[in-house]
Amino acid sequence: MVDQVRAQTGADTQARQRRRSVGLILPLVVFVSATFVVPLGTLLVHSVYDPLVADALPETLSLLREWDGTSTPAERVYAAAARELRQARKERTLGQIATRVNRIKSGLRSVVTRSTRKLRNASGDSWRETMVGIDAAWGEPEVWLAIRSAGERFTSRHYINALDLVRQPDGHIARQPEERRIYLPLLWRTLAISFGISALCLAIGYPVAHLIANAPPRRANLLLLMVLVPFWTSLLVRTTAWIVLLQTQGVINNLLVALGVVADDGRIAMIYNMTGTFVAMTHVLLPFMVLPLYSVMRSIPPSHVRAAASLGATPFQAFWRVYWPQTLPGVGAGLLMVFILAIGYYITPALIGGSKGQLISNMIAYHMQTSLNWGLAAALAVILLVGVIALYVLYDRVVGINRMRLG
């Protein structure tokens, strides 16, 4: 009987501990869900789901599915379109419909809005003649193909556009003309810049972290404080400071002219190009490389290198065969952090990079804030996310994520 009471008491205690543990992590689960899972899910939905046109023009789209796509649609298609477009104008959704159709075939926004405005008081035996009389574009099959494509609730057209592809009228997918390829070159530029900034941060941050890790405590604290100062300064302030320093009439160019290094009419263009993007982003992201390296280097006993030297190793051999392998967890952590942060930056490139220093994140921000093409912005973001996950998996396979250390 006593054993049963003890067992029951132990079970009750474990149950209370489990409830307490769940209660402690519940706020974190809610926070992560609200700030990461839900936005990510919304992003994925927007990239493939757009019901606006389908809800506004159901009858027209139903008739267009039976259409062969090559000839002029039947009279009943025109009648349904005229009726539903006028209704959309009353419900104030016509502008959104016209915008979505215009994304598929340029120039149709004005056709749709102007024609619907003139259809308000139109009447007649033939809606086809009426609409073609208002604008001859209504007699072209390409217009109705664009409306049918815009009416797909679930669509892959955003991903097709994000990969610089185009769907032909026969359903075949082909590459965009070279002059219209925007997103893939931006994506490759983003990857190249992110890799370059990661390598530059490693080249600068490794000796800085080594200096801090092997300095006396008071000097190490001062050096570490200097590394942490950027964290306490607004990103906008830091970026503006680089504009002042790097511009043609800025501090650095004025100093070079004063020293006679360059002529006054030969000032170096260091801003609104790739150079400005590299300099400013390296400055912003350098602490994310230094701190993981410092935390790992601080745990490496100096006696290891001295022991290698006592066994006859040269300074380079002692570094490369003894010290460098022990710092690889910090190197991996720093490279991964800097690369992931660099690939998603858009404020600094937007202010300093100019047209030649823009990244794919700037295009995502443009479609989210200016063009309001959320579907394309979501598709670009998903492609970028998949690329980062693929690189993360590759890093895990080659190096091993378990070797990464932040301290």
N, C-alpha and C positions, 0 to 999 in steps of 0.2 A: 504494500500500500504506500509506504514511504517512497519507494522507487518510482511508482507511478506519479506521485505528487511532484517529485523532483523533475521527472521527465516532462510533465505538463508545464511546470514553471520554466524549464529551459526552453521549451518550444515557444511559450508566450514571450520570453525575453528575446529570442531570435526574431520573432514576428515583429516586435516593437522596434528592434534595430533595423530590420528591413524597411519598415514604414518610415522610420527616421531618415534612413539613407535616401529613400525615394523622395521624401519631402525636401531634403537638402539639395538634390540635383534637379528637382522639378523646375525651379526658376531658370536654371541654365538651359534645360530642354526647351522651355517656353521661349526664352530669349533667342536661342539658336534657330528655332522654328520660325519665329516672327521675322528675324533679320536675315536669314539665309535660305532656309528650306522653302518658305512661301514665295519670296521674290524669285528664287531660282525656278520654282515650278511655274510661276506666272510667266517668266521669260520663255520657258520651253513651250508653253501653251500659245503665247503670242506669235511664236515663230512658225507655227503650223495651222493656227485656227484664226479665221477672220470671217465672222458670220454677217457682217453689216450689209453687204450687197445682197446676200442670199435672203436675208430677212426682208429687205426692202423691195426686191424684185422677184418674188417667188414664181409668179405665173410666167413672166418673161423668160426666166432661166429654165423653167420646165419645158417650154416650147423650144428653146434654143438647143436643148439636149437632143431633140429629134431632128434638128437641122443638119444638113450635110456639111456646112462650114465653107462651102465654095460659092454657092449662088446667093442671090439676094433672099433674105428671109421672107416667109409668107406674110400676108396681110395681118393675120391674127397676132403675129409677133409684134408688129408695129403698134397695133391697137393696145396690146397688153403693156408694152413699154411706155406708150404715151400716158396711159391711165396711171401706172405705178410711179412714173417719174413725177407727174403732177402731184400725186399723193405724197411723195417724198419731199417735194418742195413745201407742201403744207406742214409736214412734220419736221421741217428744218434739218433733214438729213441729206439733202441733195448735194450739198458741197462735199460731204464726206464720200458719198458714192462717186461723184465726179473725180475726186482726188485719187481714189483707188483704181478707177478705170484709167486715169491718166498715167499712173505708175506702170501700166502695162503697155500702153501706146501713147506716146507723148502727143500733146495737143488736143486730147479729147476732153479735158476739163472745160474749156471754153465752149466746145461743141455741145456738151451735155447741159451745162447751165444756161447757155443762151437759147438753145432749142426749147428747153422746158419752160423758160420764161415766155417764149412766144406761143407755146402750146396752151397757155392758160385759157385763152379765149378762142382757140382754134376749133373748128368742127368741119366735117365733110364726110363724103362717102368712102374715101380712101385715106387712111392714116399714113400709108406708105408715101403717097404723093405729097401729103402735107409735110411730113418730116423731111423728106428729100428736098422739098421746095424751100424749107427753112435753112437746111444745110445739106449740101450734096454728099457730105461724109456719111450720112445715114444710108446711102446706097452702096457703101463699100463693105464687103464681108469682114474686113479686118476690124472694123468698129464693133461688130457683133461678136467676133471672136474674143476681143478684149473684154467685153461685158460678160461673156460666158466664163472666161478665165477668172475675172474678178469675183464672180459669184460662187466660186468654190469655197465651201466652208473649211474643209481641210485641204491644205495646199502645200506643195513643196516649192512654189515659185520664189519664196523669199530666200531659200537656200540656193536655188538656181541662180538668182541674181547675185547673191553674196559670193558665189564662186565664179563670177564673170561668165556665166553661161546664159543662153537664151533658148526658149522653147519655140520651135518652128511651128507653123500652122498645121503641119502633118503630125505633130507630136514629137518629132525628133529634137533632141537637145544638142545644140552646137555652141561653140565658143563665141563670145562677143567679138566684134571687130576690134582690132588692136587699139584703136584710139578710144574705145569705150571700156577698156579693161581698167578698173579702178581698184577693186578690193583685194585681189590676189597680190598685185604689186605692193600695196600697202601692208598686207599681212607679211610678206617676205621681208619688207623693210623693217617692220616691227620686230620680227624674230632676229634679224641681223643686228639691229640696234641693241636689243636686249642682251644678246650674246656678247656684243662688243662692250657694253657698259659693265656687264658682269665680269668680263676679263679685265677691264680697266680698274674696276673696284678691287679685284683680287691683287693686281699688280701694285696698287697704291696701298691697299689696306693691310697686306701681309707684313711688310716691314714696319708699318705703324703699330700694328698689334704686337709684333715681336718686341718693339721698343718699349711699349707700355708694360708688357708682361715681365720684362727683365729689368725695368727701372726700379730705383728705390721707392719705397711706399709713398713718400710725399710727392716725388716727381710723377709717379704713376697716377696718383689721384688727380694731379693737375692736368696731365695729358688726357686722361679719361674724361675729365670735365670738358676739355676742348672738343673732344669727339662728340659729346652729348649735347653741346650747345645747339646744333641744328635742330634737335628734337624740341627745343624750347622756343624756337623761332617759327613764326607762321610760314607755311609753304609759299604763300603769295608774296610775303616780304622777301624771302630768299630769292625767289624768281625775279622780282623787280630789281633786286640788288645786282643780279647778273646782267640784266638789261642795261643798267647804268655802267657796269664795268666793261661789257663787251661791245656796245654799240660803236658805230664808226667814229662818233665824236665823244666816245666814252673815256673812262679813266685809263684803261690799258693802252688804247691807241694814242691818247695824248702823251702818255709816258714814253711810248716807243718813238713818237715823233720828237719829243724833247731830248731823248738820248741819241737821236740821229740814226736809229735802227731802220726806220722807214721814212719815206718822204711824206710831206703833208698831203700830197695828192695821190699817195699810194697806200692809204690806210687799209688795214686788213679787215675784211668782212667776216666777223666772228659771230654774228647774230642773224636770226631769221634764216638759218641754214642748218645743216647737220652738225656743224661744229658747236653751235650754241646748244643744241639738244644734248650732245654728248657731255659737254662741260657741266651744264646745269644739272642734268640728271645724275651724273656721277657724284657731284657734290651732295645732292639730296640723299642718294642711296648708299653712300660710303659707310655711314655708321652701321648699317645692316650687315656689312661685311666685316667691319672691325670688331664688333662686339662678340659674335660667335668665335672668331679666331682668337681673340684675347682670352675668352673664357676657357678655351681648350689649351692654349699655350701656357696659361698660368698653372695648369695642373701637370705640366711636363717637368720633371726634375732636371735641373741643369747638369746634374751628374751624368746623365746619359751621354751628352755630347762630350763631356770631359773624358768619359770612359772610352768613347770611340777614338778621341784624339790620342789617348794614352796607348791605344792598341795600334797606332800608326796611321790612322785615317787622316787624310787632308781635311781642311775646313769644309770644302765642297762635299767630300764623301761623307763626312759626319752629318752635314745638313741633309743631303739627299737620301742617305740610307738609314739614318737614325731619327733625325728631327722631323723631316717632311712627312714620313708615313704616319707619325703620331698626330700631326695636325690635320690630316685628311678629313676627319669628322667635322671639324670646324670649317674647313674649306668647302666641303659639300653643303653644309648648312648655309654658309654665307652665299655661295653661288645660287642655291635654290631660292633663297629669300630675295636676293637682288633681282634675279631673273623674273620671278613671278610678279614682283612689284613693278619692275620696269615695263613688262609687257602690257600692263593695264594703266600706265600713266597717261594722262591727257592734259592736265593743267599746264605743266611746264612746257611740253612740246607746242601747245596751242599758243602760249605767250612768247616763246623764244624761237621755236623751230621754223616758223614761216611755212611756206608751201612745200619746201623740200625737207622739212624736218617733222612733218606730221606723221602720226602713227594711226593704226587701225582704231584705237580707242577714241581718237578725235572724230572719226567718221561715225562711230557708234553714238557718241554724244550729239553729233549734228543731227542724226536721224531721230534721236529721242527728243531733242529740244527744239529743233528748227523745222525740219521737214515733217516731223510727226509720223514718220514711217516706222512705227514701232515693230512691225513684223520683220522688216529688213534689219533693224537694229538688233532685235532679239536673235535673228539668225546669225548675224556677224558675231554677237557675243557668245552664242553657243559654239560656233566654230572655233573661236578663240579659247573657250573653256575646254573643248575637246583636245585642242592642241596642247594646252598646258597639262592636262591629265595624261596625255600620251607621253610627253617628255618626263613627267613624274614617274610613270610606270617604267620608262626606259632607264631612268636614273636608278630606280629601285632594282631593276634587273642587273645593271652593270656594276653599280657601286654598292647598293644595299641601303635602304632607308634606315635600317637599324644601326648603321654606322654613323649616322648623322647625329651630331651633338650640339646643343645650344649652351652647354655649360657643364 
